[in-house]
Amino acid sequence: MPTLAIAVEFLTGAAYLSDPFDGGRPEWPPAPARLYAALIAATHEFRLGEDVLQAVRNLEDTAPALTVPEADIYPPHTAMVPNAHSLSYPFVREEYSAQPAHEVVPAGPLVYHWPVPQAAVAGVTAAVGHLYRLGRGESLVIGTVLRSDQAPTPDWLPDPLGDRSLRVPLAGRYQTLERDYRAGRNTAIPDPPIRYRRTSPGPTAAAAGPWSDLLALKVSPKTPVDLRHAAWLAEGLRRAVLAQLADAAHPQIHGHQPSLHLAWASLPNVGHAHGDGHLVGVGAWLPHDFDGEAQRQLRQALLAVDQISYGGRRIAVALPKTDSAALDRVTWAKPARVWATATPLVLDYRAGEADRNRAVKTALMRSGYPKPVRVIHSTVCSLIGGVLAGEVRPRKSPNPRVHALIEFAEPVTGPVLAGAERYFGLGLFRPIG
């Protein structure tokens, strides 16, 4: 029987989940029974048909393994919710009551490794593609079935002797869901839990992020570019490279693929006594698994690029002939515990002022770095030569821009690129201690 690796990513960075047996506690990870109910709901709401419904029902009476990311759990806030969410539903006459809403911020996607009969694979995959929430209504998600070579190793396994418990959908669960839906209420009786064990004490913090080498071009001082235009200059380099490669461009260069592609870089003159906020260079950060053919194409294209067009200007660029700190990978990548943004970080969602330290932390973890132990956000850059966060023009994202000073528990090898526009020059950190 094949096993589907069902990845669930929380789109706002947060999940809102409470333990149905104890509303005072969060539920993390989300129980397989919760995912099963969400898939049934998506199948009905999007009218995917009887074949898909029957395929999803094959998940009953099976216990998937899980890959569970590290997560931050924040103090609950009070929300008014239907009493059908409570075990006391049949005995409480009020329609709504105040219950705690727990917020969990995972460091990455959660993956369920679920055994599925071959005949049900297509139907379950279709339902996963229509999954849009898991938990409370604000727990917006996107579901993906991973290829076998993309699936991570499970670290939560069903085990009768395990010390953890997760609810799984038993045979006949669909009938109870359907019964309660037709009665106009959410199901009041939770699925029974089974025992699980963790295969390790948890994920260990990475010593480095996903990036390795830097290939850079120098911006001519005859056509200077202000740091405020960092994202647009990076976008201009991408267009220039793709114009050289045309249809032959490797997927890790053009970026139209799910696997990690290169990040276009704008390299500012900041962080030292003579920092003036101009862009010294542009280039590309290569991921650790960058394909050899993609690297050959990129080097060939960069050799042919002598100017970048953006905003009606033509910016002259060339291979650097002399050493420049801003064009040296070590400047941006040497191991350090304390890092500061050289270009503002664009948050992954529209966080309010009081929530932005947490949003920065979430952006770093979602970008492949360990959880920082300290974050201070500001509109002002900590580095000499930096500019106010709000003065930098992003390409597309309307989300807030912030500067940040961060500290990791252990030294991290860079570069550190984080946030919604990290692939286009923004969210670049510089090590400072």
N, C-alpha and C positions, 0 to 999 in steps of 0.2 A: 504494500500500500504506500503510495507516494506521500511525502510530507510537504505541505505548503508552508513557506515562511511568510507570514502575514505581518508586514511592518506597519505600525501605526505611529504617525507623527502628529503632535499637538500643534496646530497652526499658530496659536497665539503664544506658544511657549509654556502654557500652563494647563493643567488638568484639574477639574473640580470633582472630587470623588470622596464619598463618605462610606464607611463600613456599614452595610445594612444591619449587621448584628449589634453594632455599637456606634450610634450616630455621633459620638464624641471623638471618634478616631477617623483619620483618613484611610482610604483603601489604596494601597500601592504595593505591588502593581495592580492594575485593573484586572479583576477576575476573568478567566475565560468565559464564564457564564454571562458577564456583562457584554463582552464582545459578541457572543452568540446572539443575545437579545438585540444588540445594535444592528447586526447583519440582517436579522429577521425584519426589523423595522425598516431598514433601507430597501429591502426587497419589496415590501408592500408599498412604501411611499413612492418609489420610483417605478412601480408596476413592472417589475422585471419578469414576471410570469411564473407559472407553476413549475417549470423545469428548474429555474434558479432556486425557488423556494424548497423544492425537494432536495436539491443538492446541498443547500445550507443545513437542512435538517439532518444530514449525515454527520454533522459535528456533534450531535447529541451522544451522550454516553461515551465520550472520548475525552482524554485529559492531555492537552498539549504541553510540551515543554516551552519555556520562555527564555528570551534574552532580555534582561531587565537593566536599563541604564541607571546610573546614579541619579538621585533626585533630591532637590531641596523641598522641604515641607514647611509651609508658613502657617502662622496662627490662623484659626478659622475666623470667618466673619459670619454674621447672622443673616439668613435669607428666609423669606416666606415661601414655603414649598407645600405642595399638596400632601395631605396626610396619608395618601395611598403609598407614599414612600416609606411609611413607618410600619413596624410590626403591629402597632396598636390600631391600625386603620379600622378594623371592623367595630372597635369600641369607642373611637373618638369621633364625635359628631361634627366638630368644626371642619370646614372644608380645607383650611390652610392653617399651618402653625409655623412658629419660628424654629428653625433648625440650623445647626452650624454647617457652613459650607467650607470645606477644606480645600486649600490650594496647594497643588504639587507641581513643581517645575522640574521636569526631567532633563538630563543632559543630552539626550538624543532620542531616536526612535525606539519604541518598544516592539519586540518581535515575538509572535506566537508561532511555534513550530507545530502545526496541527496535522495529524494523519488524516488523509482524505481518500476515499476510494477513487480510482482513476476516472470512473464515469462521472464523478461529481466535481472534478477539478475545474472545468470550464465554468460551471455554475457558481461555485464558491468564488472564483476569481472575479466574475462579473459583480457579485454582491460586494466584495471588498472594494472594487473600484467605485462604488456608489456610497461607501461609508462616509459619513460627514460629522458624526459626533460620537463621543464615548463618555458616558457619565452625564453630568448636568448639561443643559442646553448650550451653555457657553464653552463647553469642552469640545471645540471644533477640531476635527482631525482630517487627515487624508490617509487612506489605506492603500497599500501597495503589496502585491505578491512578488517577492524577490526571486531572482534566479538562484539556482542552487549554488553557483559560485559567488553570489553576493551575500548569502545568508550567513550571519554570525553564528558562533557556537553557543548553544543554549547553556544558561547557568542556573536555571530553576528547573528541576526535574521531578515528575511525580514519584513519590516514594512513601510507602506505608509507614516507614520509620522516620520520615522527615519531621522537622520542627517548625515548619511553616504550613499555613492553610490557605487554599484558594478555592473559590466556588467554581464548579464545573456544571455544564448543563446535562442533567440526567435524561434518560430515555423518556419521552412523553412531555418534555418541557414545552414544546411548541403548543400543545393543547392547553396548558395552563396560561401561557401568554395570550393565546387567542381568546380563551374564556374571559380573562380579566379585561382585555381590550374591548370586547363586546359588551361587558358590563360597565364600561365607561370609567375604568380606573387603571392606574398602574398596578402591576402585580405586587401583592402584599407579602408573599411568602418567598424569601430568598432561596436560591439553589443551595443545596448542602455543600459544605467544603470537603476537600480531600487533602491529604498530606503532601507537601512538597519539601524538597531539600535544595539548598544552594550548593553548587559545586565548588565555590570559592568564597572567601569573605567579601567579595565585591570587586568592582573594577578598580584597577590601580591608575593613578594619575599618569598621563602620558608625559614623557620627558620633552616632547617636541610636538609641534602641530603637523599639519599635512603637507607643508611646503618644503622644498629643498633648494635648488639652485636659482640664481637670478641671472637673467640675460638682459642687459641694459644698453640703451643708447643715450648719448649726451644731448641735451637741448642747447642749441647755439645761443650764446649771450646776445647775438644780434637780433634774435626774435624771442625775447624773454616772456615767460608765462608765469603769472601769479598763482600761488598755491590754491587760491579760491576756485580755480578752474581745473583742479586735479582730475576729477571724474571725467570731464569732457576731453581732456588730453589723452587719458587712458583709452577712452572710447575711440578717439581719432586714430591711435596706434592700432587698435584692433581692426578698424576699417582698412587701414593701409596694408596691414599684413594679409588680410583676407583678399584684398584686391590683387596682391601678388600671387596668392595660391589658388584663387578662384574655386572651382568645383572640386579641386584635388585636396582641399584643406582637410586635415585629420580632425575627427570629432573632438579630440581633446584640445584643439585649437579653436574651432568655431563654437564649441560649447553646447551644441544642440544634442545632448545626450545625458543620461542620468548619472554616469560616473564622473569623478572629479576631473575638471578641466583646469587649464592654467588660469592664473589671475593676472590681469593687466595692471601694471604698476605705474604710479606717478611718484617720483622720489624728490622730496622737498629739502631745501637747505635750512634745516632747523636743528636745535639742540646743542649749539655751541656758540661761542662768543660772537661769531660773525654770521650767525643765522639771520637771513633776511626774508624768508618766506617765499622765495622763488623756487620753481621746479628746476632742479639740476638735470634730471633725466627721466626717461620713461623706459618701460621694459616689461618683463613678464616673470612672475614667480612660477616655477615648475612644480607640480605635485610630485611626491615621492615615487609614484608609479607611472610617471610620464613615459609614454611609449617612445621607443627609439626612433621610429619613423616620424612621429610627431616632432621630436626634437630636431631631427634633420631638416624637416620642412620649416620649422620656426627659425632656425639659424640662417637658412638660405634666404628666407623672406626678410629678416631683419637687416641682412647685408644689403638688400636692394632698396630699403626704405631710406630716403634722404629728406623727406618732409612729411609733415602731418597737417591735415586740414581740419580745422574746427572753427565754428563761429565766424566764418568768412576770412579767417587768417590762415596763413601757411607758415608752419613752424619748422625751421630747419633742425634736423637731427643727424647725428653721425656716430660712428663707433668712437668711444673715448680713447684719446691718445695719451692722456696723463691720468695719474691716479686721482680719484675724487672720492671722499668719504661717503658721500650720498649714493654713489654708484657701486659701492663695495657691499657685498652681501653681509659681511661681518658686522657692519654698522647697524644693521637691522636684525641680525640673527644671533648675536653672541648670547650665551646663557645668562639669564638674570632672573631675579625674583620680582623686581619692580620695573614696571613698564608704563610709558605715557604715550598718549595718542599724538602722532605727528600730523595726521589728517583726521578730521572728526569721524566718529563712528555713527553710522545711521542705524537707529534701533530697528529691531525686527517687527515691532508693533508700536502703536501710538500710546506709549506709556506717559502717565502724568508725572509731574515734577517729583512727587514723593515716591514714585515707583521706579525711577530711572537707574538707581544703583543696581537694583535687582535685574532690570532689563539689560544693563551692560553685562552683568554676570551671565545671564541667560545667553546673550549673543556670543560670548566667548566660549561657553560650553558647547553650544550648537555649532560653532565653527571648528571644533575639534581640540580644544585646550582644556587643561584641568580647571576645576572650580577655583576661582580666586578666593583668598581669605579676606581680602579687603578691596573695596571699590569706592572711589570718590569721583563723582561726575561733576562737570562744570561746563559753563559756556566758554571758559577761557582755557587756552592751551598752556600746559605746564612748561613747554619748551620754548626757548628763545627763537624768535622768528615765526612762531605759530600765529594763526589768526583765529578770530572768534568762530565758534562752531556754526552759528547761524549765517555767517558770511560765505560759507562754502556752498556752491551750487551742486546738488546731487543730480544724477541723470534722470531718475524716474520716481524714486520712493518719496512719498509725502511724509514719512515718519520723522520724528524729531532727530536732530543731529546733536551730539554731545561730545565733549572731550572727556577723557577719563584717565585717572591714575589708578593703577591696579597693582596688587601684590599677590603672588602665588606662594603657597607653602614651601615649595622647593624651586630651585632654578629651572626655568623653561627655556629651551632652545627655540629661537624664532626662525623665520619671521612670525610675528603675531598679526594676523589679519582677521578682523571680525566685523560682524554687522551685515546689514542688508546690501551694502554696495562694496563689499570687500573684494569683489572681482574686478572693480574698476577704480582702484586707487584710494578709496576711502576706508577708514577703519584700520589704518596702518599705525602700529605702535613702534616706539623706539625704546630699547633697553636703557635703563638709567641707574640700576643698582642691584 
